Amino acid sequence: MKSRKSLEEEIELLTHKRDQLEQQLNLERNKWLYIFDNIGEPVYVATMDTYEILYANQAVRSAFGVNNNDKCYEILQGGQEQCDFCTNSMIKKPGDEVVWEFQNRRNGRWYRCIDRGIRWSDGRLVRLELAVDITDLKNSQESQEEWIAILKQAIKLATDAI
């Protein structure tokens, strides 16, 4: 049987190891947060059931004034309830991914969204979204389509005149 002193020493050693592991985890967490905060495109994490924002990078905070625990549909889209286009129902497990394009209702910008189910630190399945601004691309495509329509009409008028 171990003495009280040896048990205390063992507890102290285990406590020290735990503290070291927690410090390492915090360092890793801070590295990831630094990386996400320095991505120029919006990245956020929201709960699947309450739609609360658990994390928002600097791009989201700057563009929308997001705080943790805000509802994603309120702050990002200006809505009063869950968005009709929400992808949560398509994400059933970690790794499930939905890629889609949408024009934000609040700022009018077009985004190519990549939504992925991930496990949060407390074990919950949550949705991580990366949104790439494709507004310039969409505007260019619309302009090309308008020119194509004009050219088709000109060709039709020219052939009808012949």
C-alpha positions as YAML, in Angstrom:
chain: A
units: angstrom
residues:
- id: 1
  name: MET
  ca: [0.00, 0.00, 0.00]
- id: 2
  name: LYS
  ca: [1.30, 3.46, -0.93]
- id: 3
  name: SER
  ca: [2.04, 6.00, 1.72]
- id: 4
  name: ARG
  ca: [0.20, 9.27, 1.93]
- id: 5
  name: LYS
  ca: [3.38, 11.09, 0.90]
- id: 6
  name: SER
  ca: [3.86, 8.95, -2.23]
- id: 7
  name: LEU
  ca: [0.20, 9.48, -3.17]
- id: 8
  name: GLU
  ca: [0.62, 13.24, -2.76]
- id: 9
  name: GLU
  ca: [3.74, 13.15, -4.92]
- id: 10
  name: GLU
  ca: [1.91, 11.13, -7.57]
- id: 11
  name: ILE
  ca: [-1.02, 13.58, -7.53]
- id: 12
  name: GLU
  ca: [1.39, 16.50, -7.84]
- id: 13
  name: LEU
  ca: [3.12, 14.84, -10.80]
- id: 14
  name: LEU
  ca: [-0.20, 14.11, -12.52]
- id: 15
  name: THR
  ca: [-1.38, 17.66, -11.88]
- id: 16
  name: HIS
  ca: [1.84, 19.02, -13.41]
- id: 17
  name: LYS
  ca: [1.42, 16.78, -16.48]
- id: 18
  name: ARG
  ca: [-2.22, 17.89, -16.84]
- id: 19
  name: ASP
  ca: [-1.17, 21.54, -16.65]
- id: 20
  name: GLN
  ca: [1.48, 20.96, -19.34]
- id: 21
  name: LEU
  ca: [-1.08, 19.27, -21.62]
- id: 22
  name: GLU
  ca: [-3.56, 22.10, -21.11]
- id: 23
  name: GLN
  ca: [-0.84, 24.61, -21.98]
- id: 24
  name: GLN
  ca: [0.02, 22.67, -25.16]
- id: 25
  name: LEU
  ca: [-3.66, 22.50, -26.13]
- id: 26
  name: ASN
  ca: [-4.03, 26.25, -25.61]
- id: 27
  name: LEU
  ca: [-0.97, 26.90, -27.77]
- id: 28
  name: GLU
  ca: [-2.43, 24.73, -30.56]
- id: 29
  name: ARG
  ca: [-5.83, 26.38, -30.21]
- id: 30
  name: ASN
  ca: [-4.26, 29.84, -30.41]
- id: 31
  name: LYS
  ca: [-2.34, 28.83, -33.56]
- id: 32
  name: TRP
  ca: [-5.58, 27.78, -35.27]
- id: 33
  name: LEU
  ca: [-7.39, 30.93, -34.16]
- id: 34
  name: TYR
  ca: [-4.52, 33.03, -35.49]
- id: 35
  name: ILE
  ca: [-4.70, 31.24, -38.83]
- id: 36
  name: PHE
  ca: [-8.48, 31.63, -39.12]
- id: 37
  name: ASP
  ca: [-8.35, 35.28, -38.05]
- id: 38
  name: ASN
  ca: [-5.85, 36.01, -40.81]
- id: 39
  name: ILE
  ca: [-7.89, 34.41, -43.58]
- id: 40
  name: GLY
  ca: [-9.43, 37.29, -45.52]
- id: 41
  name: GLU
  ca: [-12.67, 35.43, -46.18]
- id: 42
  name: PRO
  ca: [-15.47, 34.94, -43.63]
- id: 43
  name: VAL
  ca: [-15.15, 31.85, -41.42]
- id: 44
  name: TYR
  ca: [-17.48, 31.06, -38.56]
- id: 45
  name: VAL
  ca: [-18.74, 28.15, -36.45]
- id: 46
  name: ALA
  ca: [-22.37, 27.87, -35.33]
- id: 47
  name: THR
  ca: [-24.36, 25.36, -33.32]
- id: 48
  name: MET
  ca: [-26.72, 23.10, -35.23]
- id: 49
  name: ASP
  ca: [-29.63, 23.39, -32.81]
- id: 50
  name: THR
  ca: [-29.65, 26.98, -31.52]
- id: 51
  name: TYR
  ca: [-27.73, 28.67, -34.40]
- id: 52
  name: GLU
  ca: [-25.47, 30.42, -31.92]
- id: 53
  name: ILE
  ca: [-22.14, 31.60, -33.26]
- id: 54
  name: LEU
  ca: [-19.35, 29.92, -31.32]
- id: 55
  name: TYR
  ca: [-16.50, 31.46, -33.30]
- id: 56
  name: ALA
  ca: [-16.19, 34.16, -35.96]
- id: 57
  name: ASN
  ca: [-12.94, 35.21, -37.59]
- id: 58
  name: GLN
  ca: [-11.85, 38.81, -38.06]
- id: 59
  name: ALA
  ca: [-13.42, 39.01, -41.56]
- id: 60
  name: VAL
  ca: [-16.86, 38.12, -40.12]
- id: 61
  name: ARG
  ca: [-16.46, 40.38, -37.10]
- id: 62
  name: SER
  ca: [-15.45, 43.32, -39.31]
- id: 63
  name: ALA
  ca: [-18.16, 42.85, -41.93]
- id: 64
  name: PHE
  ca: [-21.07, 42.01, -39.63]
- id: 65
  name: GLY
  ca: [-20.13, 43.03, -36.09]
- id: 66
  name: VAL
  ca: [-20.58, 39.47, -34.87]
- id: 67
  name: ASN
  ca: [-20.15, 38.49, -31.24]
- id: 68
  name: ASN
  ca: [-20.05, 34.97, -29.84]
- id: 69
  name: ASN
  ca: [-23.56, 33.69, -28.99]
- id: 70
  name: ASP
  ca: [-25.25, 35.86, -31.65]
- id: 71
  name: LYS
  ca: [-27.69, 33.90, -33.81]
- id: 72
  name: CYS
  ca: [-26.17, 33.39, -37.27]
- id: 73
  name: TYR
  ca: [-29.44, 34.12, -39.08]
- id: 74
  name: GLU
  ca: [-29.94, 37.42, -37.22]
- id: 75
  name: ILE
  ca: [-26.49, 38.90, -37.51]
- id: 76
  name: LEU
  ca: [-25.34, 37.49, -40.86]
- id: 77
  name: GLN
  ca: [-28.60, 37.66, -42.82]
- id: 78
  name: GLY
  ca: [-30.70, 40.14, -40.82]
- id: 79
  name: GLY
  ca: [-33.47, 37.56, -40.30]
- id: 80
  name: GLN
  ca: [-35.74, 36.80, -37.38]
- id: 81
  name: GLU
  ca: [-35.70, 33.02, -37.72]
- id: 82
  name: GLN
  ca: [-33.68, 30.17, -39.21]
- id: 83
  name: CYS
  ca: [-32.83, 30.81, -42.85]
- id: 84
  name: ASP
  ca: [-34.86, 28.88, -45.41]
- id: 85
  name: PHE
  ca: [-31.59, 27.96, -47.15]
- id: 86
  name: CYS
  ca: [-29.83, 26.70, -43.99]
- id: 87
  name: THR
  ca: [-27.65, 23.66, -44.65]
- id: 88
  name: ASN
  ca: [-27.83, 22.24, -41.11]
- id: 89
  name: SER
  ca: [-30.29, 19.53, -42.16]
- id: 90
  name: MET
  ca: [-27.76, 18.26, -44.73]
- id: 91
  name: ILE
  ca: [-24.99, 17.89, -42.18]
- id: 92
  name: LYS
  ca: [-25.50, 14.68, -40.22]
- id: 93
  name: LYS
  ca: [-21.97, 13.83, -39.05]
- id: 94
  name: PRO
  ca: [-18.44, 15.26, -38.89]
- id: 95
  name: GLY
  ca: [-16.99, 15.56, -42.38]
- id: 96
  name: ASP
  ca: [-20.33, 16.06, -44.15]
- id: 97
  name: GLU
  ca: [-19.87, 18.97, -46.53]
- id: 98
  name: VAL
  ca: [-22.22, 21.20, -48.50]
- id: 99
  name: VAL
  ca: [-20.91, 23.60, -51.16]
- id: 100
  name: TRP
  ca: [-23.33, 26.24, -52.39]
- id: 101
  name: GLU
  ca: [-23.62, 29.81, -53.68]
- id: 102
  name: PHE
  ca: [-25.83, 32.47, -52.22]
- id: 103
  name: GLN
  ca: [-26.34, 36.22, -52.24]
- id: 104
  name: ASN
  ca: [-26.20, 37.53, -48.67]
- id: 105
  name: ARG
  ca: [-29.44, 39.28, -47.76]
- id: 106
  name: ARG
  ca: [-27.74, 41.76, -45.48]
- id: 107
  name: ASN
  ca: [-24.86, 43.05, -47.61]
- id: 108
  name: GLY
  ca: [-25.92, 41.94, -51.12]
- id: 109
  name: ARG
  ca: [-22.59, 40.21, -51.79]
- id: 110
  name: TRP
  ca: [-22.40, 36.78, -53.47]
- id: 111
  name: TYR
  ca: [-20.57, 33.98, -51.67]
- id: 112
  name: ARG
  ca: [-19.48, 30.45, -52.46]
- id: 113
  name: CYS
  ca: [-20.05, 28.75, -49.13]
- id: 114
  name: ILE
  ca: [-18.39, 25.60, -47.91]
- id: 115
  name: ASP
  ca: [-20.20, 24.20, -44.87]
- id: 116
  name: ARG
  ca: [-18.74, 21.27, -42.98]
- id: 117
  name: GLY
  ca: [-19.78, 19.35, -39.91]
- id: 118
  name: ILE
  ca: [-17.11, 19.27, -37.22]
- id: 119
  name: ARG
  ca: [-16.93, 18.22, -33.57]
- id: 120
  name: TRP
  ca: [-16.63, 21.12, -31.18]
- id: 121
  name: SER
  ca: [-14.45, 20.90, -28.08]
- id: 122
  name: ASP
  ca: [-17.44, 19.81, -25.96]
- id: 123
  name: GLY
  ca: [-18.29, 16.99, -28.39]
- id: 124
  name: ARG
  ca: [-21.23, 18.67, -30.15]
- id: 125
  name: LEU
  ca: [-21.65, 18.46, -33.91]
- id: 126
  name: VAL
  ca: [-21.41, 22.04, -35.21]
- id: 127
  name: ARG
  ca: [-21.25, 23.71, -38.63]
- id: 128
  name: LEU
  ca: [-18.09, 25.44, -39.81]
- id: 129
  name: GLU
  ca: [-18.62, 27.76, -42.77]
- id: 130
  name: LEU
  ca: [-16.04, 29.33, -45.05]
- id: 131
  name: ALA
  ca: [-17.58, 31.88, -47.42]
- id: 132
  name: VAL
  ca: [-15.58, 33.07, -50.43]
- id: 133
  name: ASP
  ca: [-16.76, 36.36, -51.91]
- id: 134
  name: ILE
  ca: [-17.56, 35.76, -55.61]
- id: 135
  name: THR
  ca: [-19.45, 39.01, -56.26]
- id: 136
  name: ASP
  ca: [-17.03, 40.21, -58.95]
- id: 137
  name: LEU
  ca: [-17.22, 36.84, -60.71]
- id: 138
  name: LYS
  ca: [-21.05, 36.89, -60.62]
- id: 139
  name: ASN
  ca: [-21.15, 40.46, -61.96]
- id: 140
  name: SER
  ca: [-18.77, 39.48, -64.77]
- id: 141
  name: GLN
  ca: [-20.92, 36.45, -65.66]
- id: 142
  name: GLU
  ca: [-24.07, 38.60, -65.75]
- id: 143
  name: SER
  ca: [-22.33, 41.12, -68.01]
- id: 144
  name: GLN
  ca: [-21.21, 38.35, -70.37]
- id: 145
  name: GLU
  ca: [-24.74, 36.92, -70.49]
- id: 146
  name: GLU
  ca: [-26.15, 40.37, -71.32]
- id: 147
  name: TRP
  ca: [-23.63, 40.79, -74.18]
- id: 148
  name: ILE
  ca: [-24.41, 37.32, -75.50]
- id: 149
  name: ALA
  ca: [-28.14, 38.15, -75.51]
- id: 150
  name: ILE
  ca: [-27.46, 41.42, -77.34]
- id: 151
  name: LEU
  ca: [-25.27, 39.66, -79.93]
- id: 152
  name: LYS
  ca: [-27.88, 36.93, -80.46]
- id: 153
  name: GLN
  ca: [-30.54, 39.60, -81.01]
- id: 154
  name: ALA
  ca: [-28.26, 41.47, -83.45]
- id: 155
  name: ILE
  ca: [-27.57, 38.25, -85.40]
- id: 156
  name: LYS
  ca: [-31.28, 37.46, -85.50]
- id: 157
  name: LEU
  ca: [-32.12, 40.97, -86.76]
- id: 158
  name: ALA
  ca: [-29.33, 40.81, -89.35]
- id: 159
  name: THR
  ca: [-30.42, 37.40, -90.67]
- id: 160
  name: ASP
  ca: [-34.08, 38.49, -90.73]
- id: 161
  name: ALA
  ca: [-33.11, 41.55, -92.79]
- id: 162
  name: ILE
  ca: [-31.28, 39.43, -95.37]
...
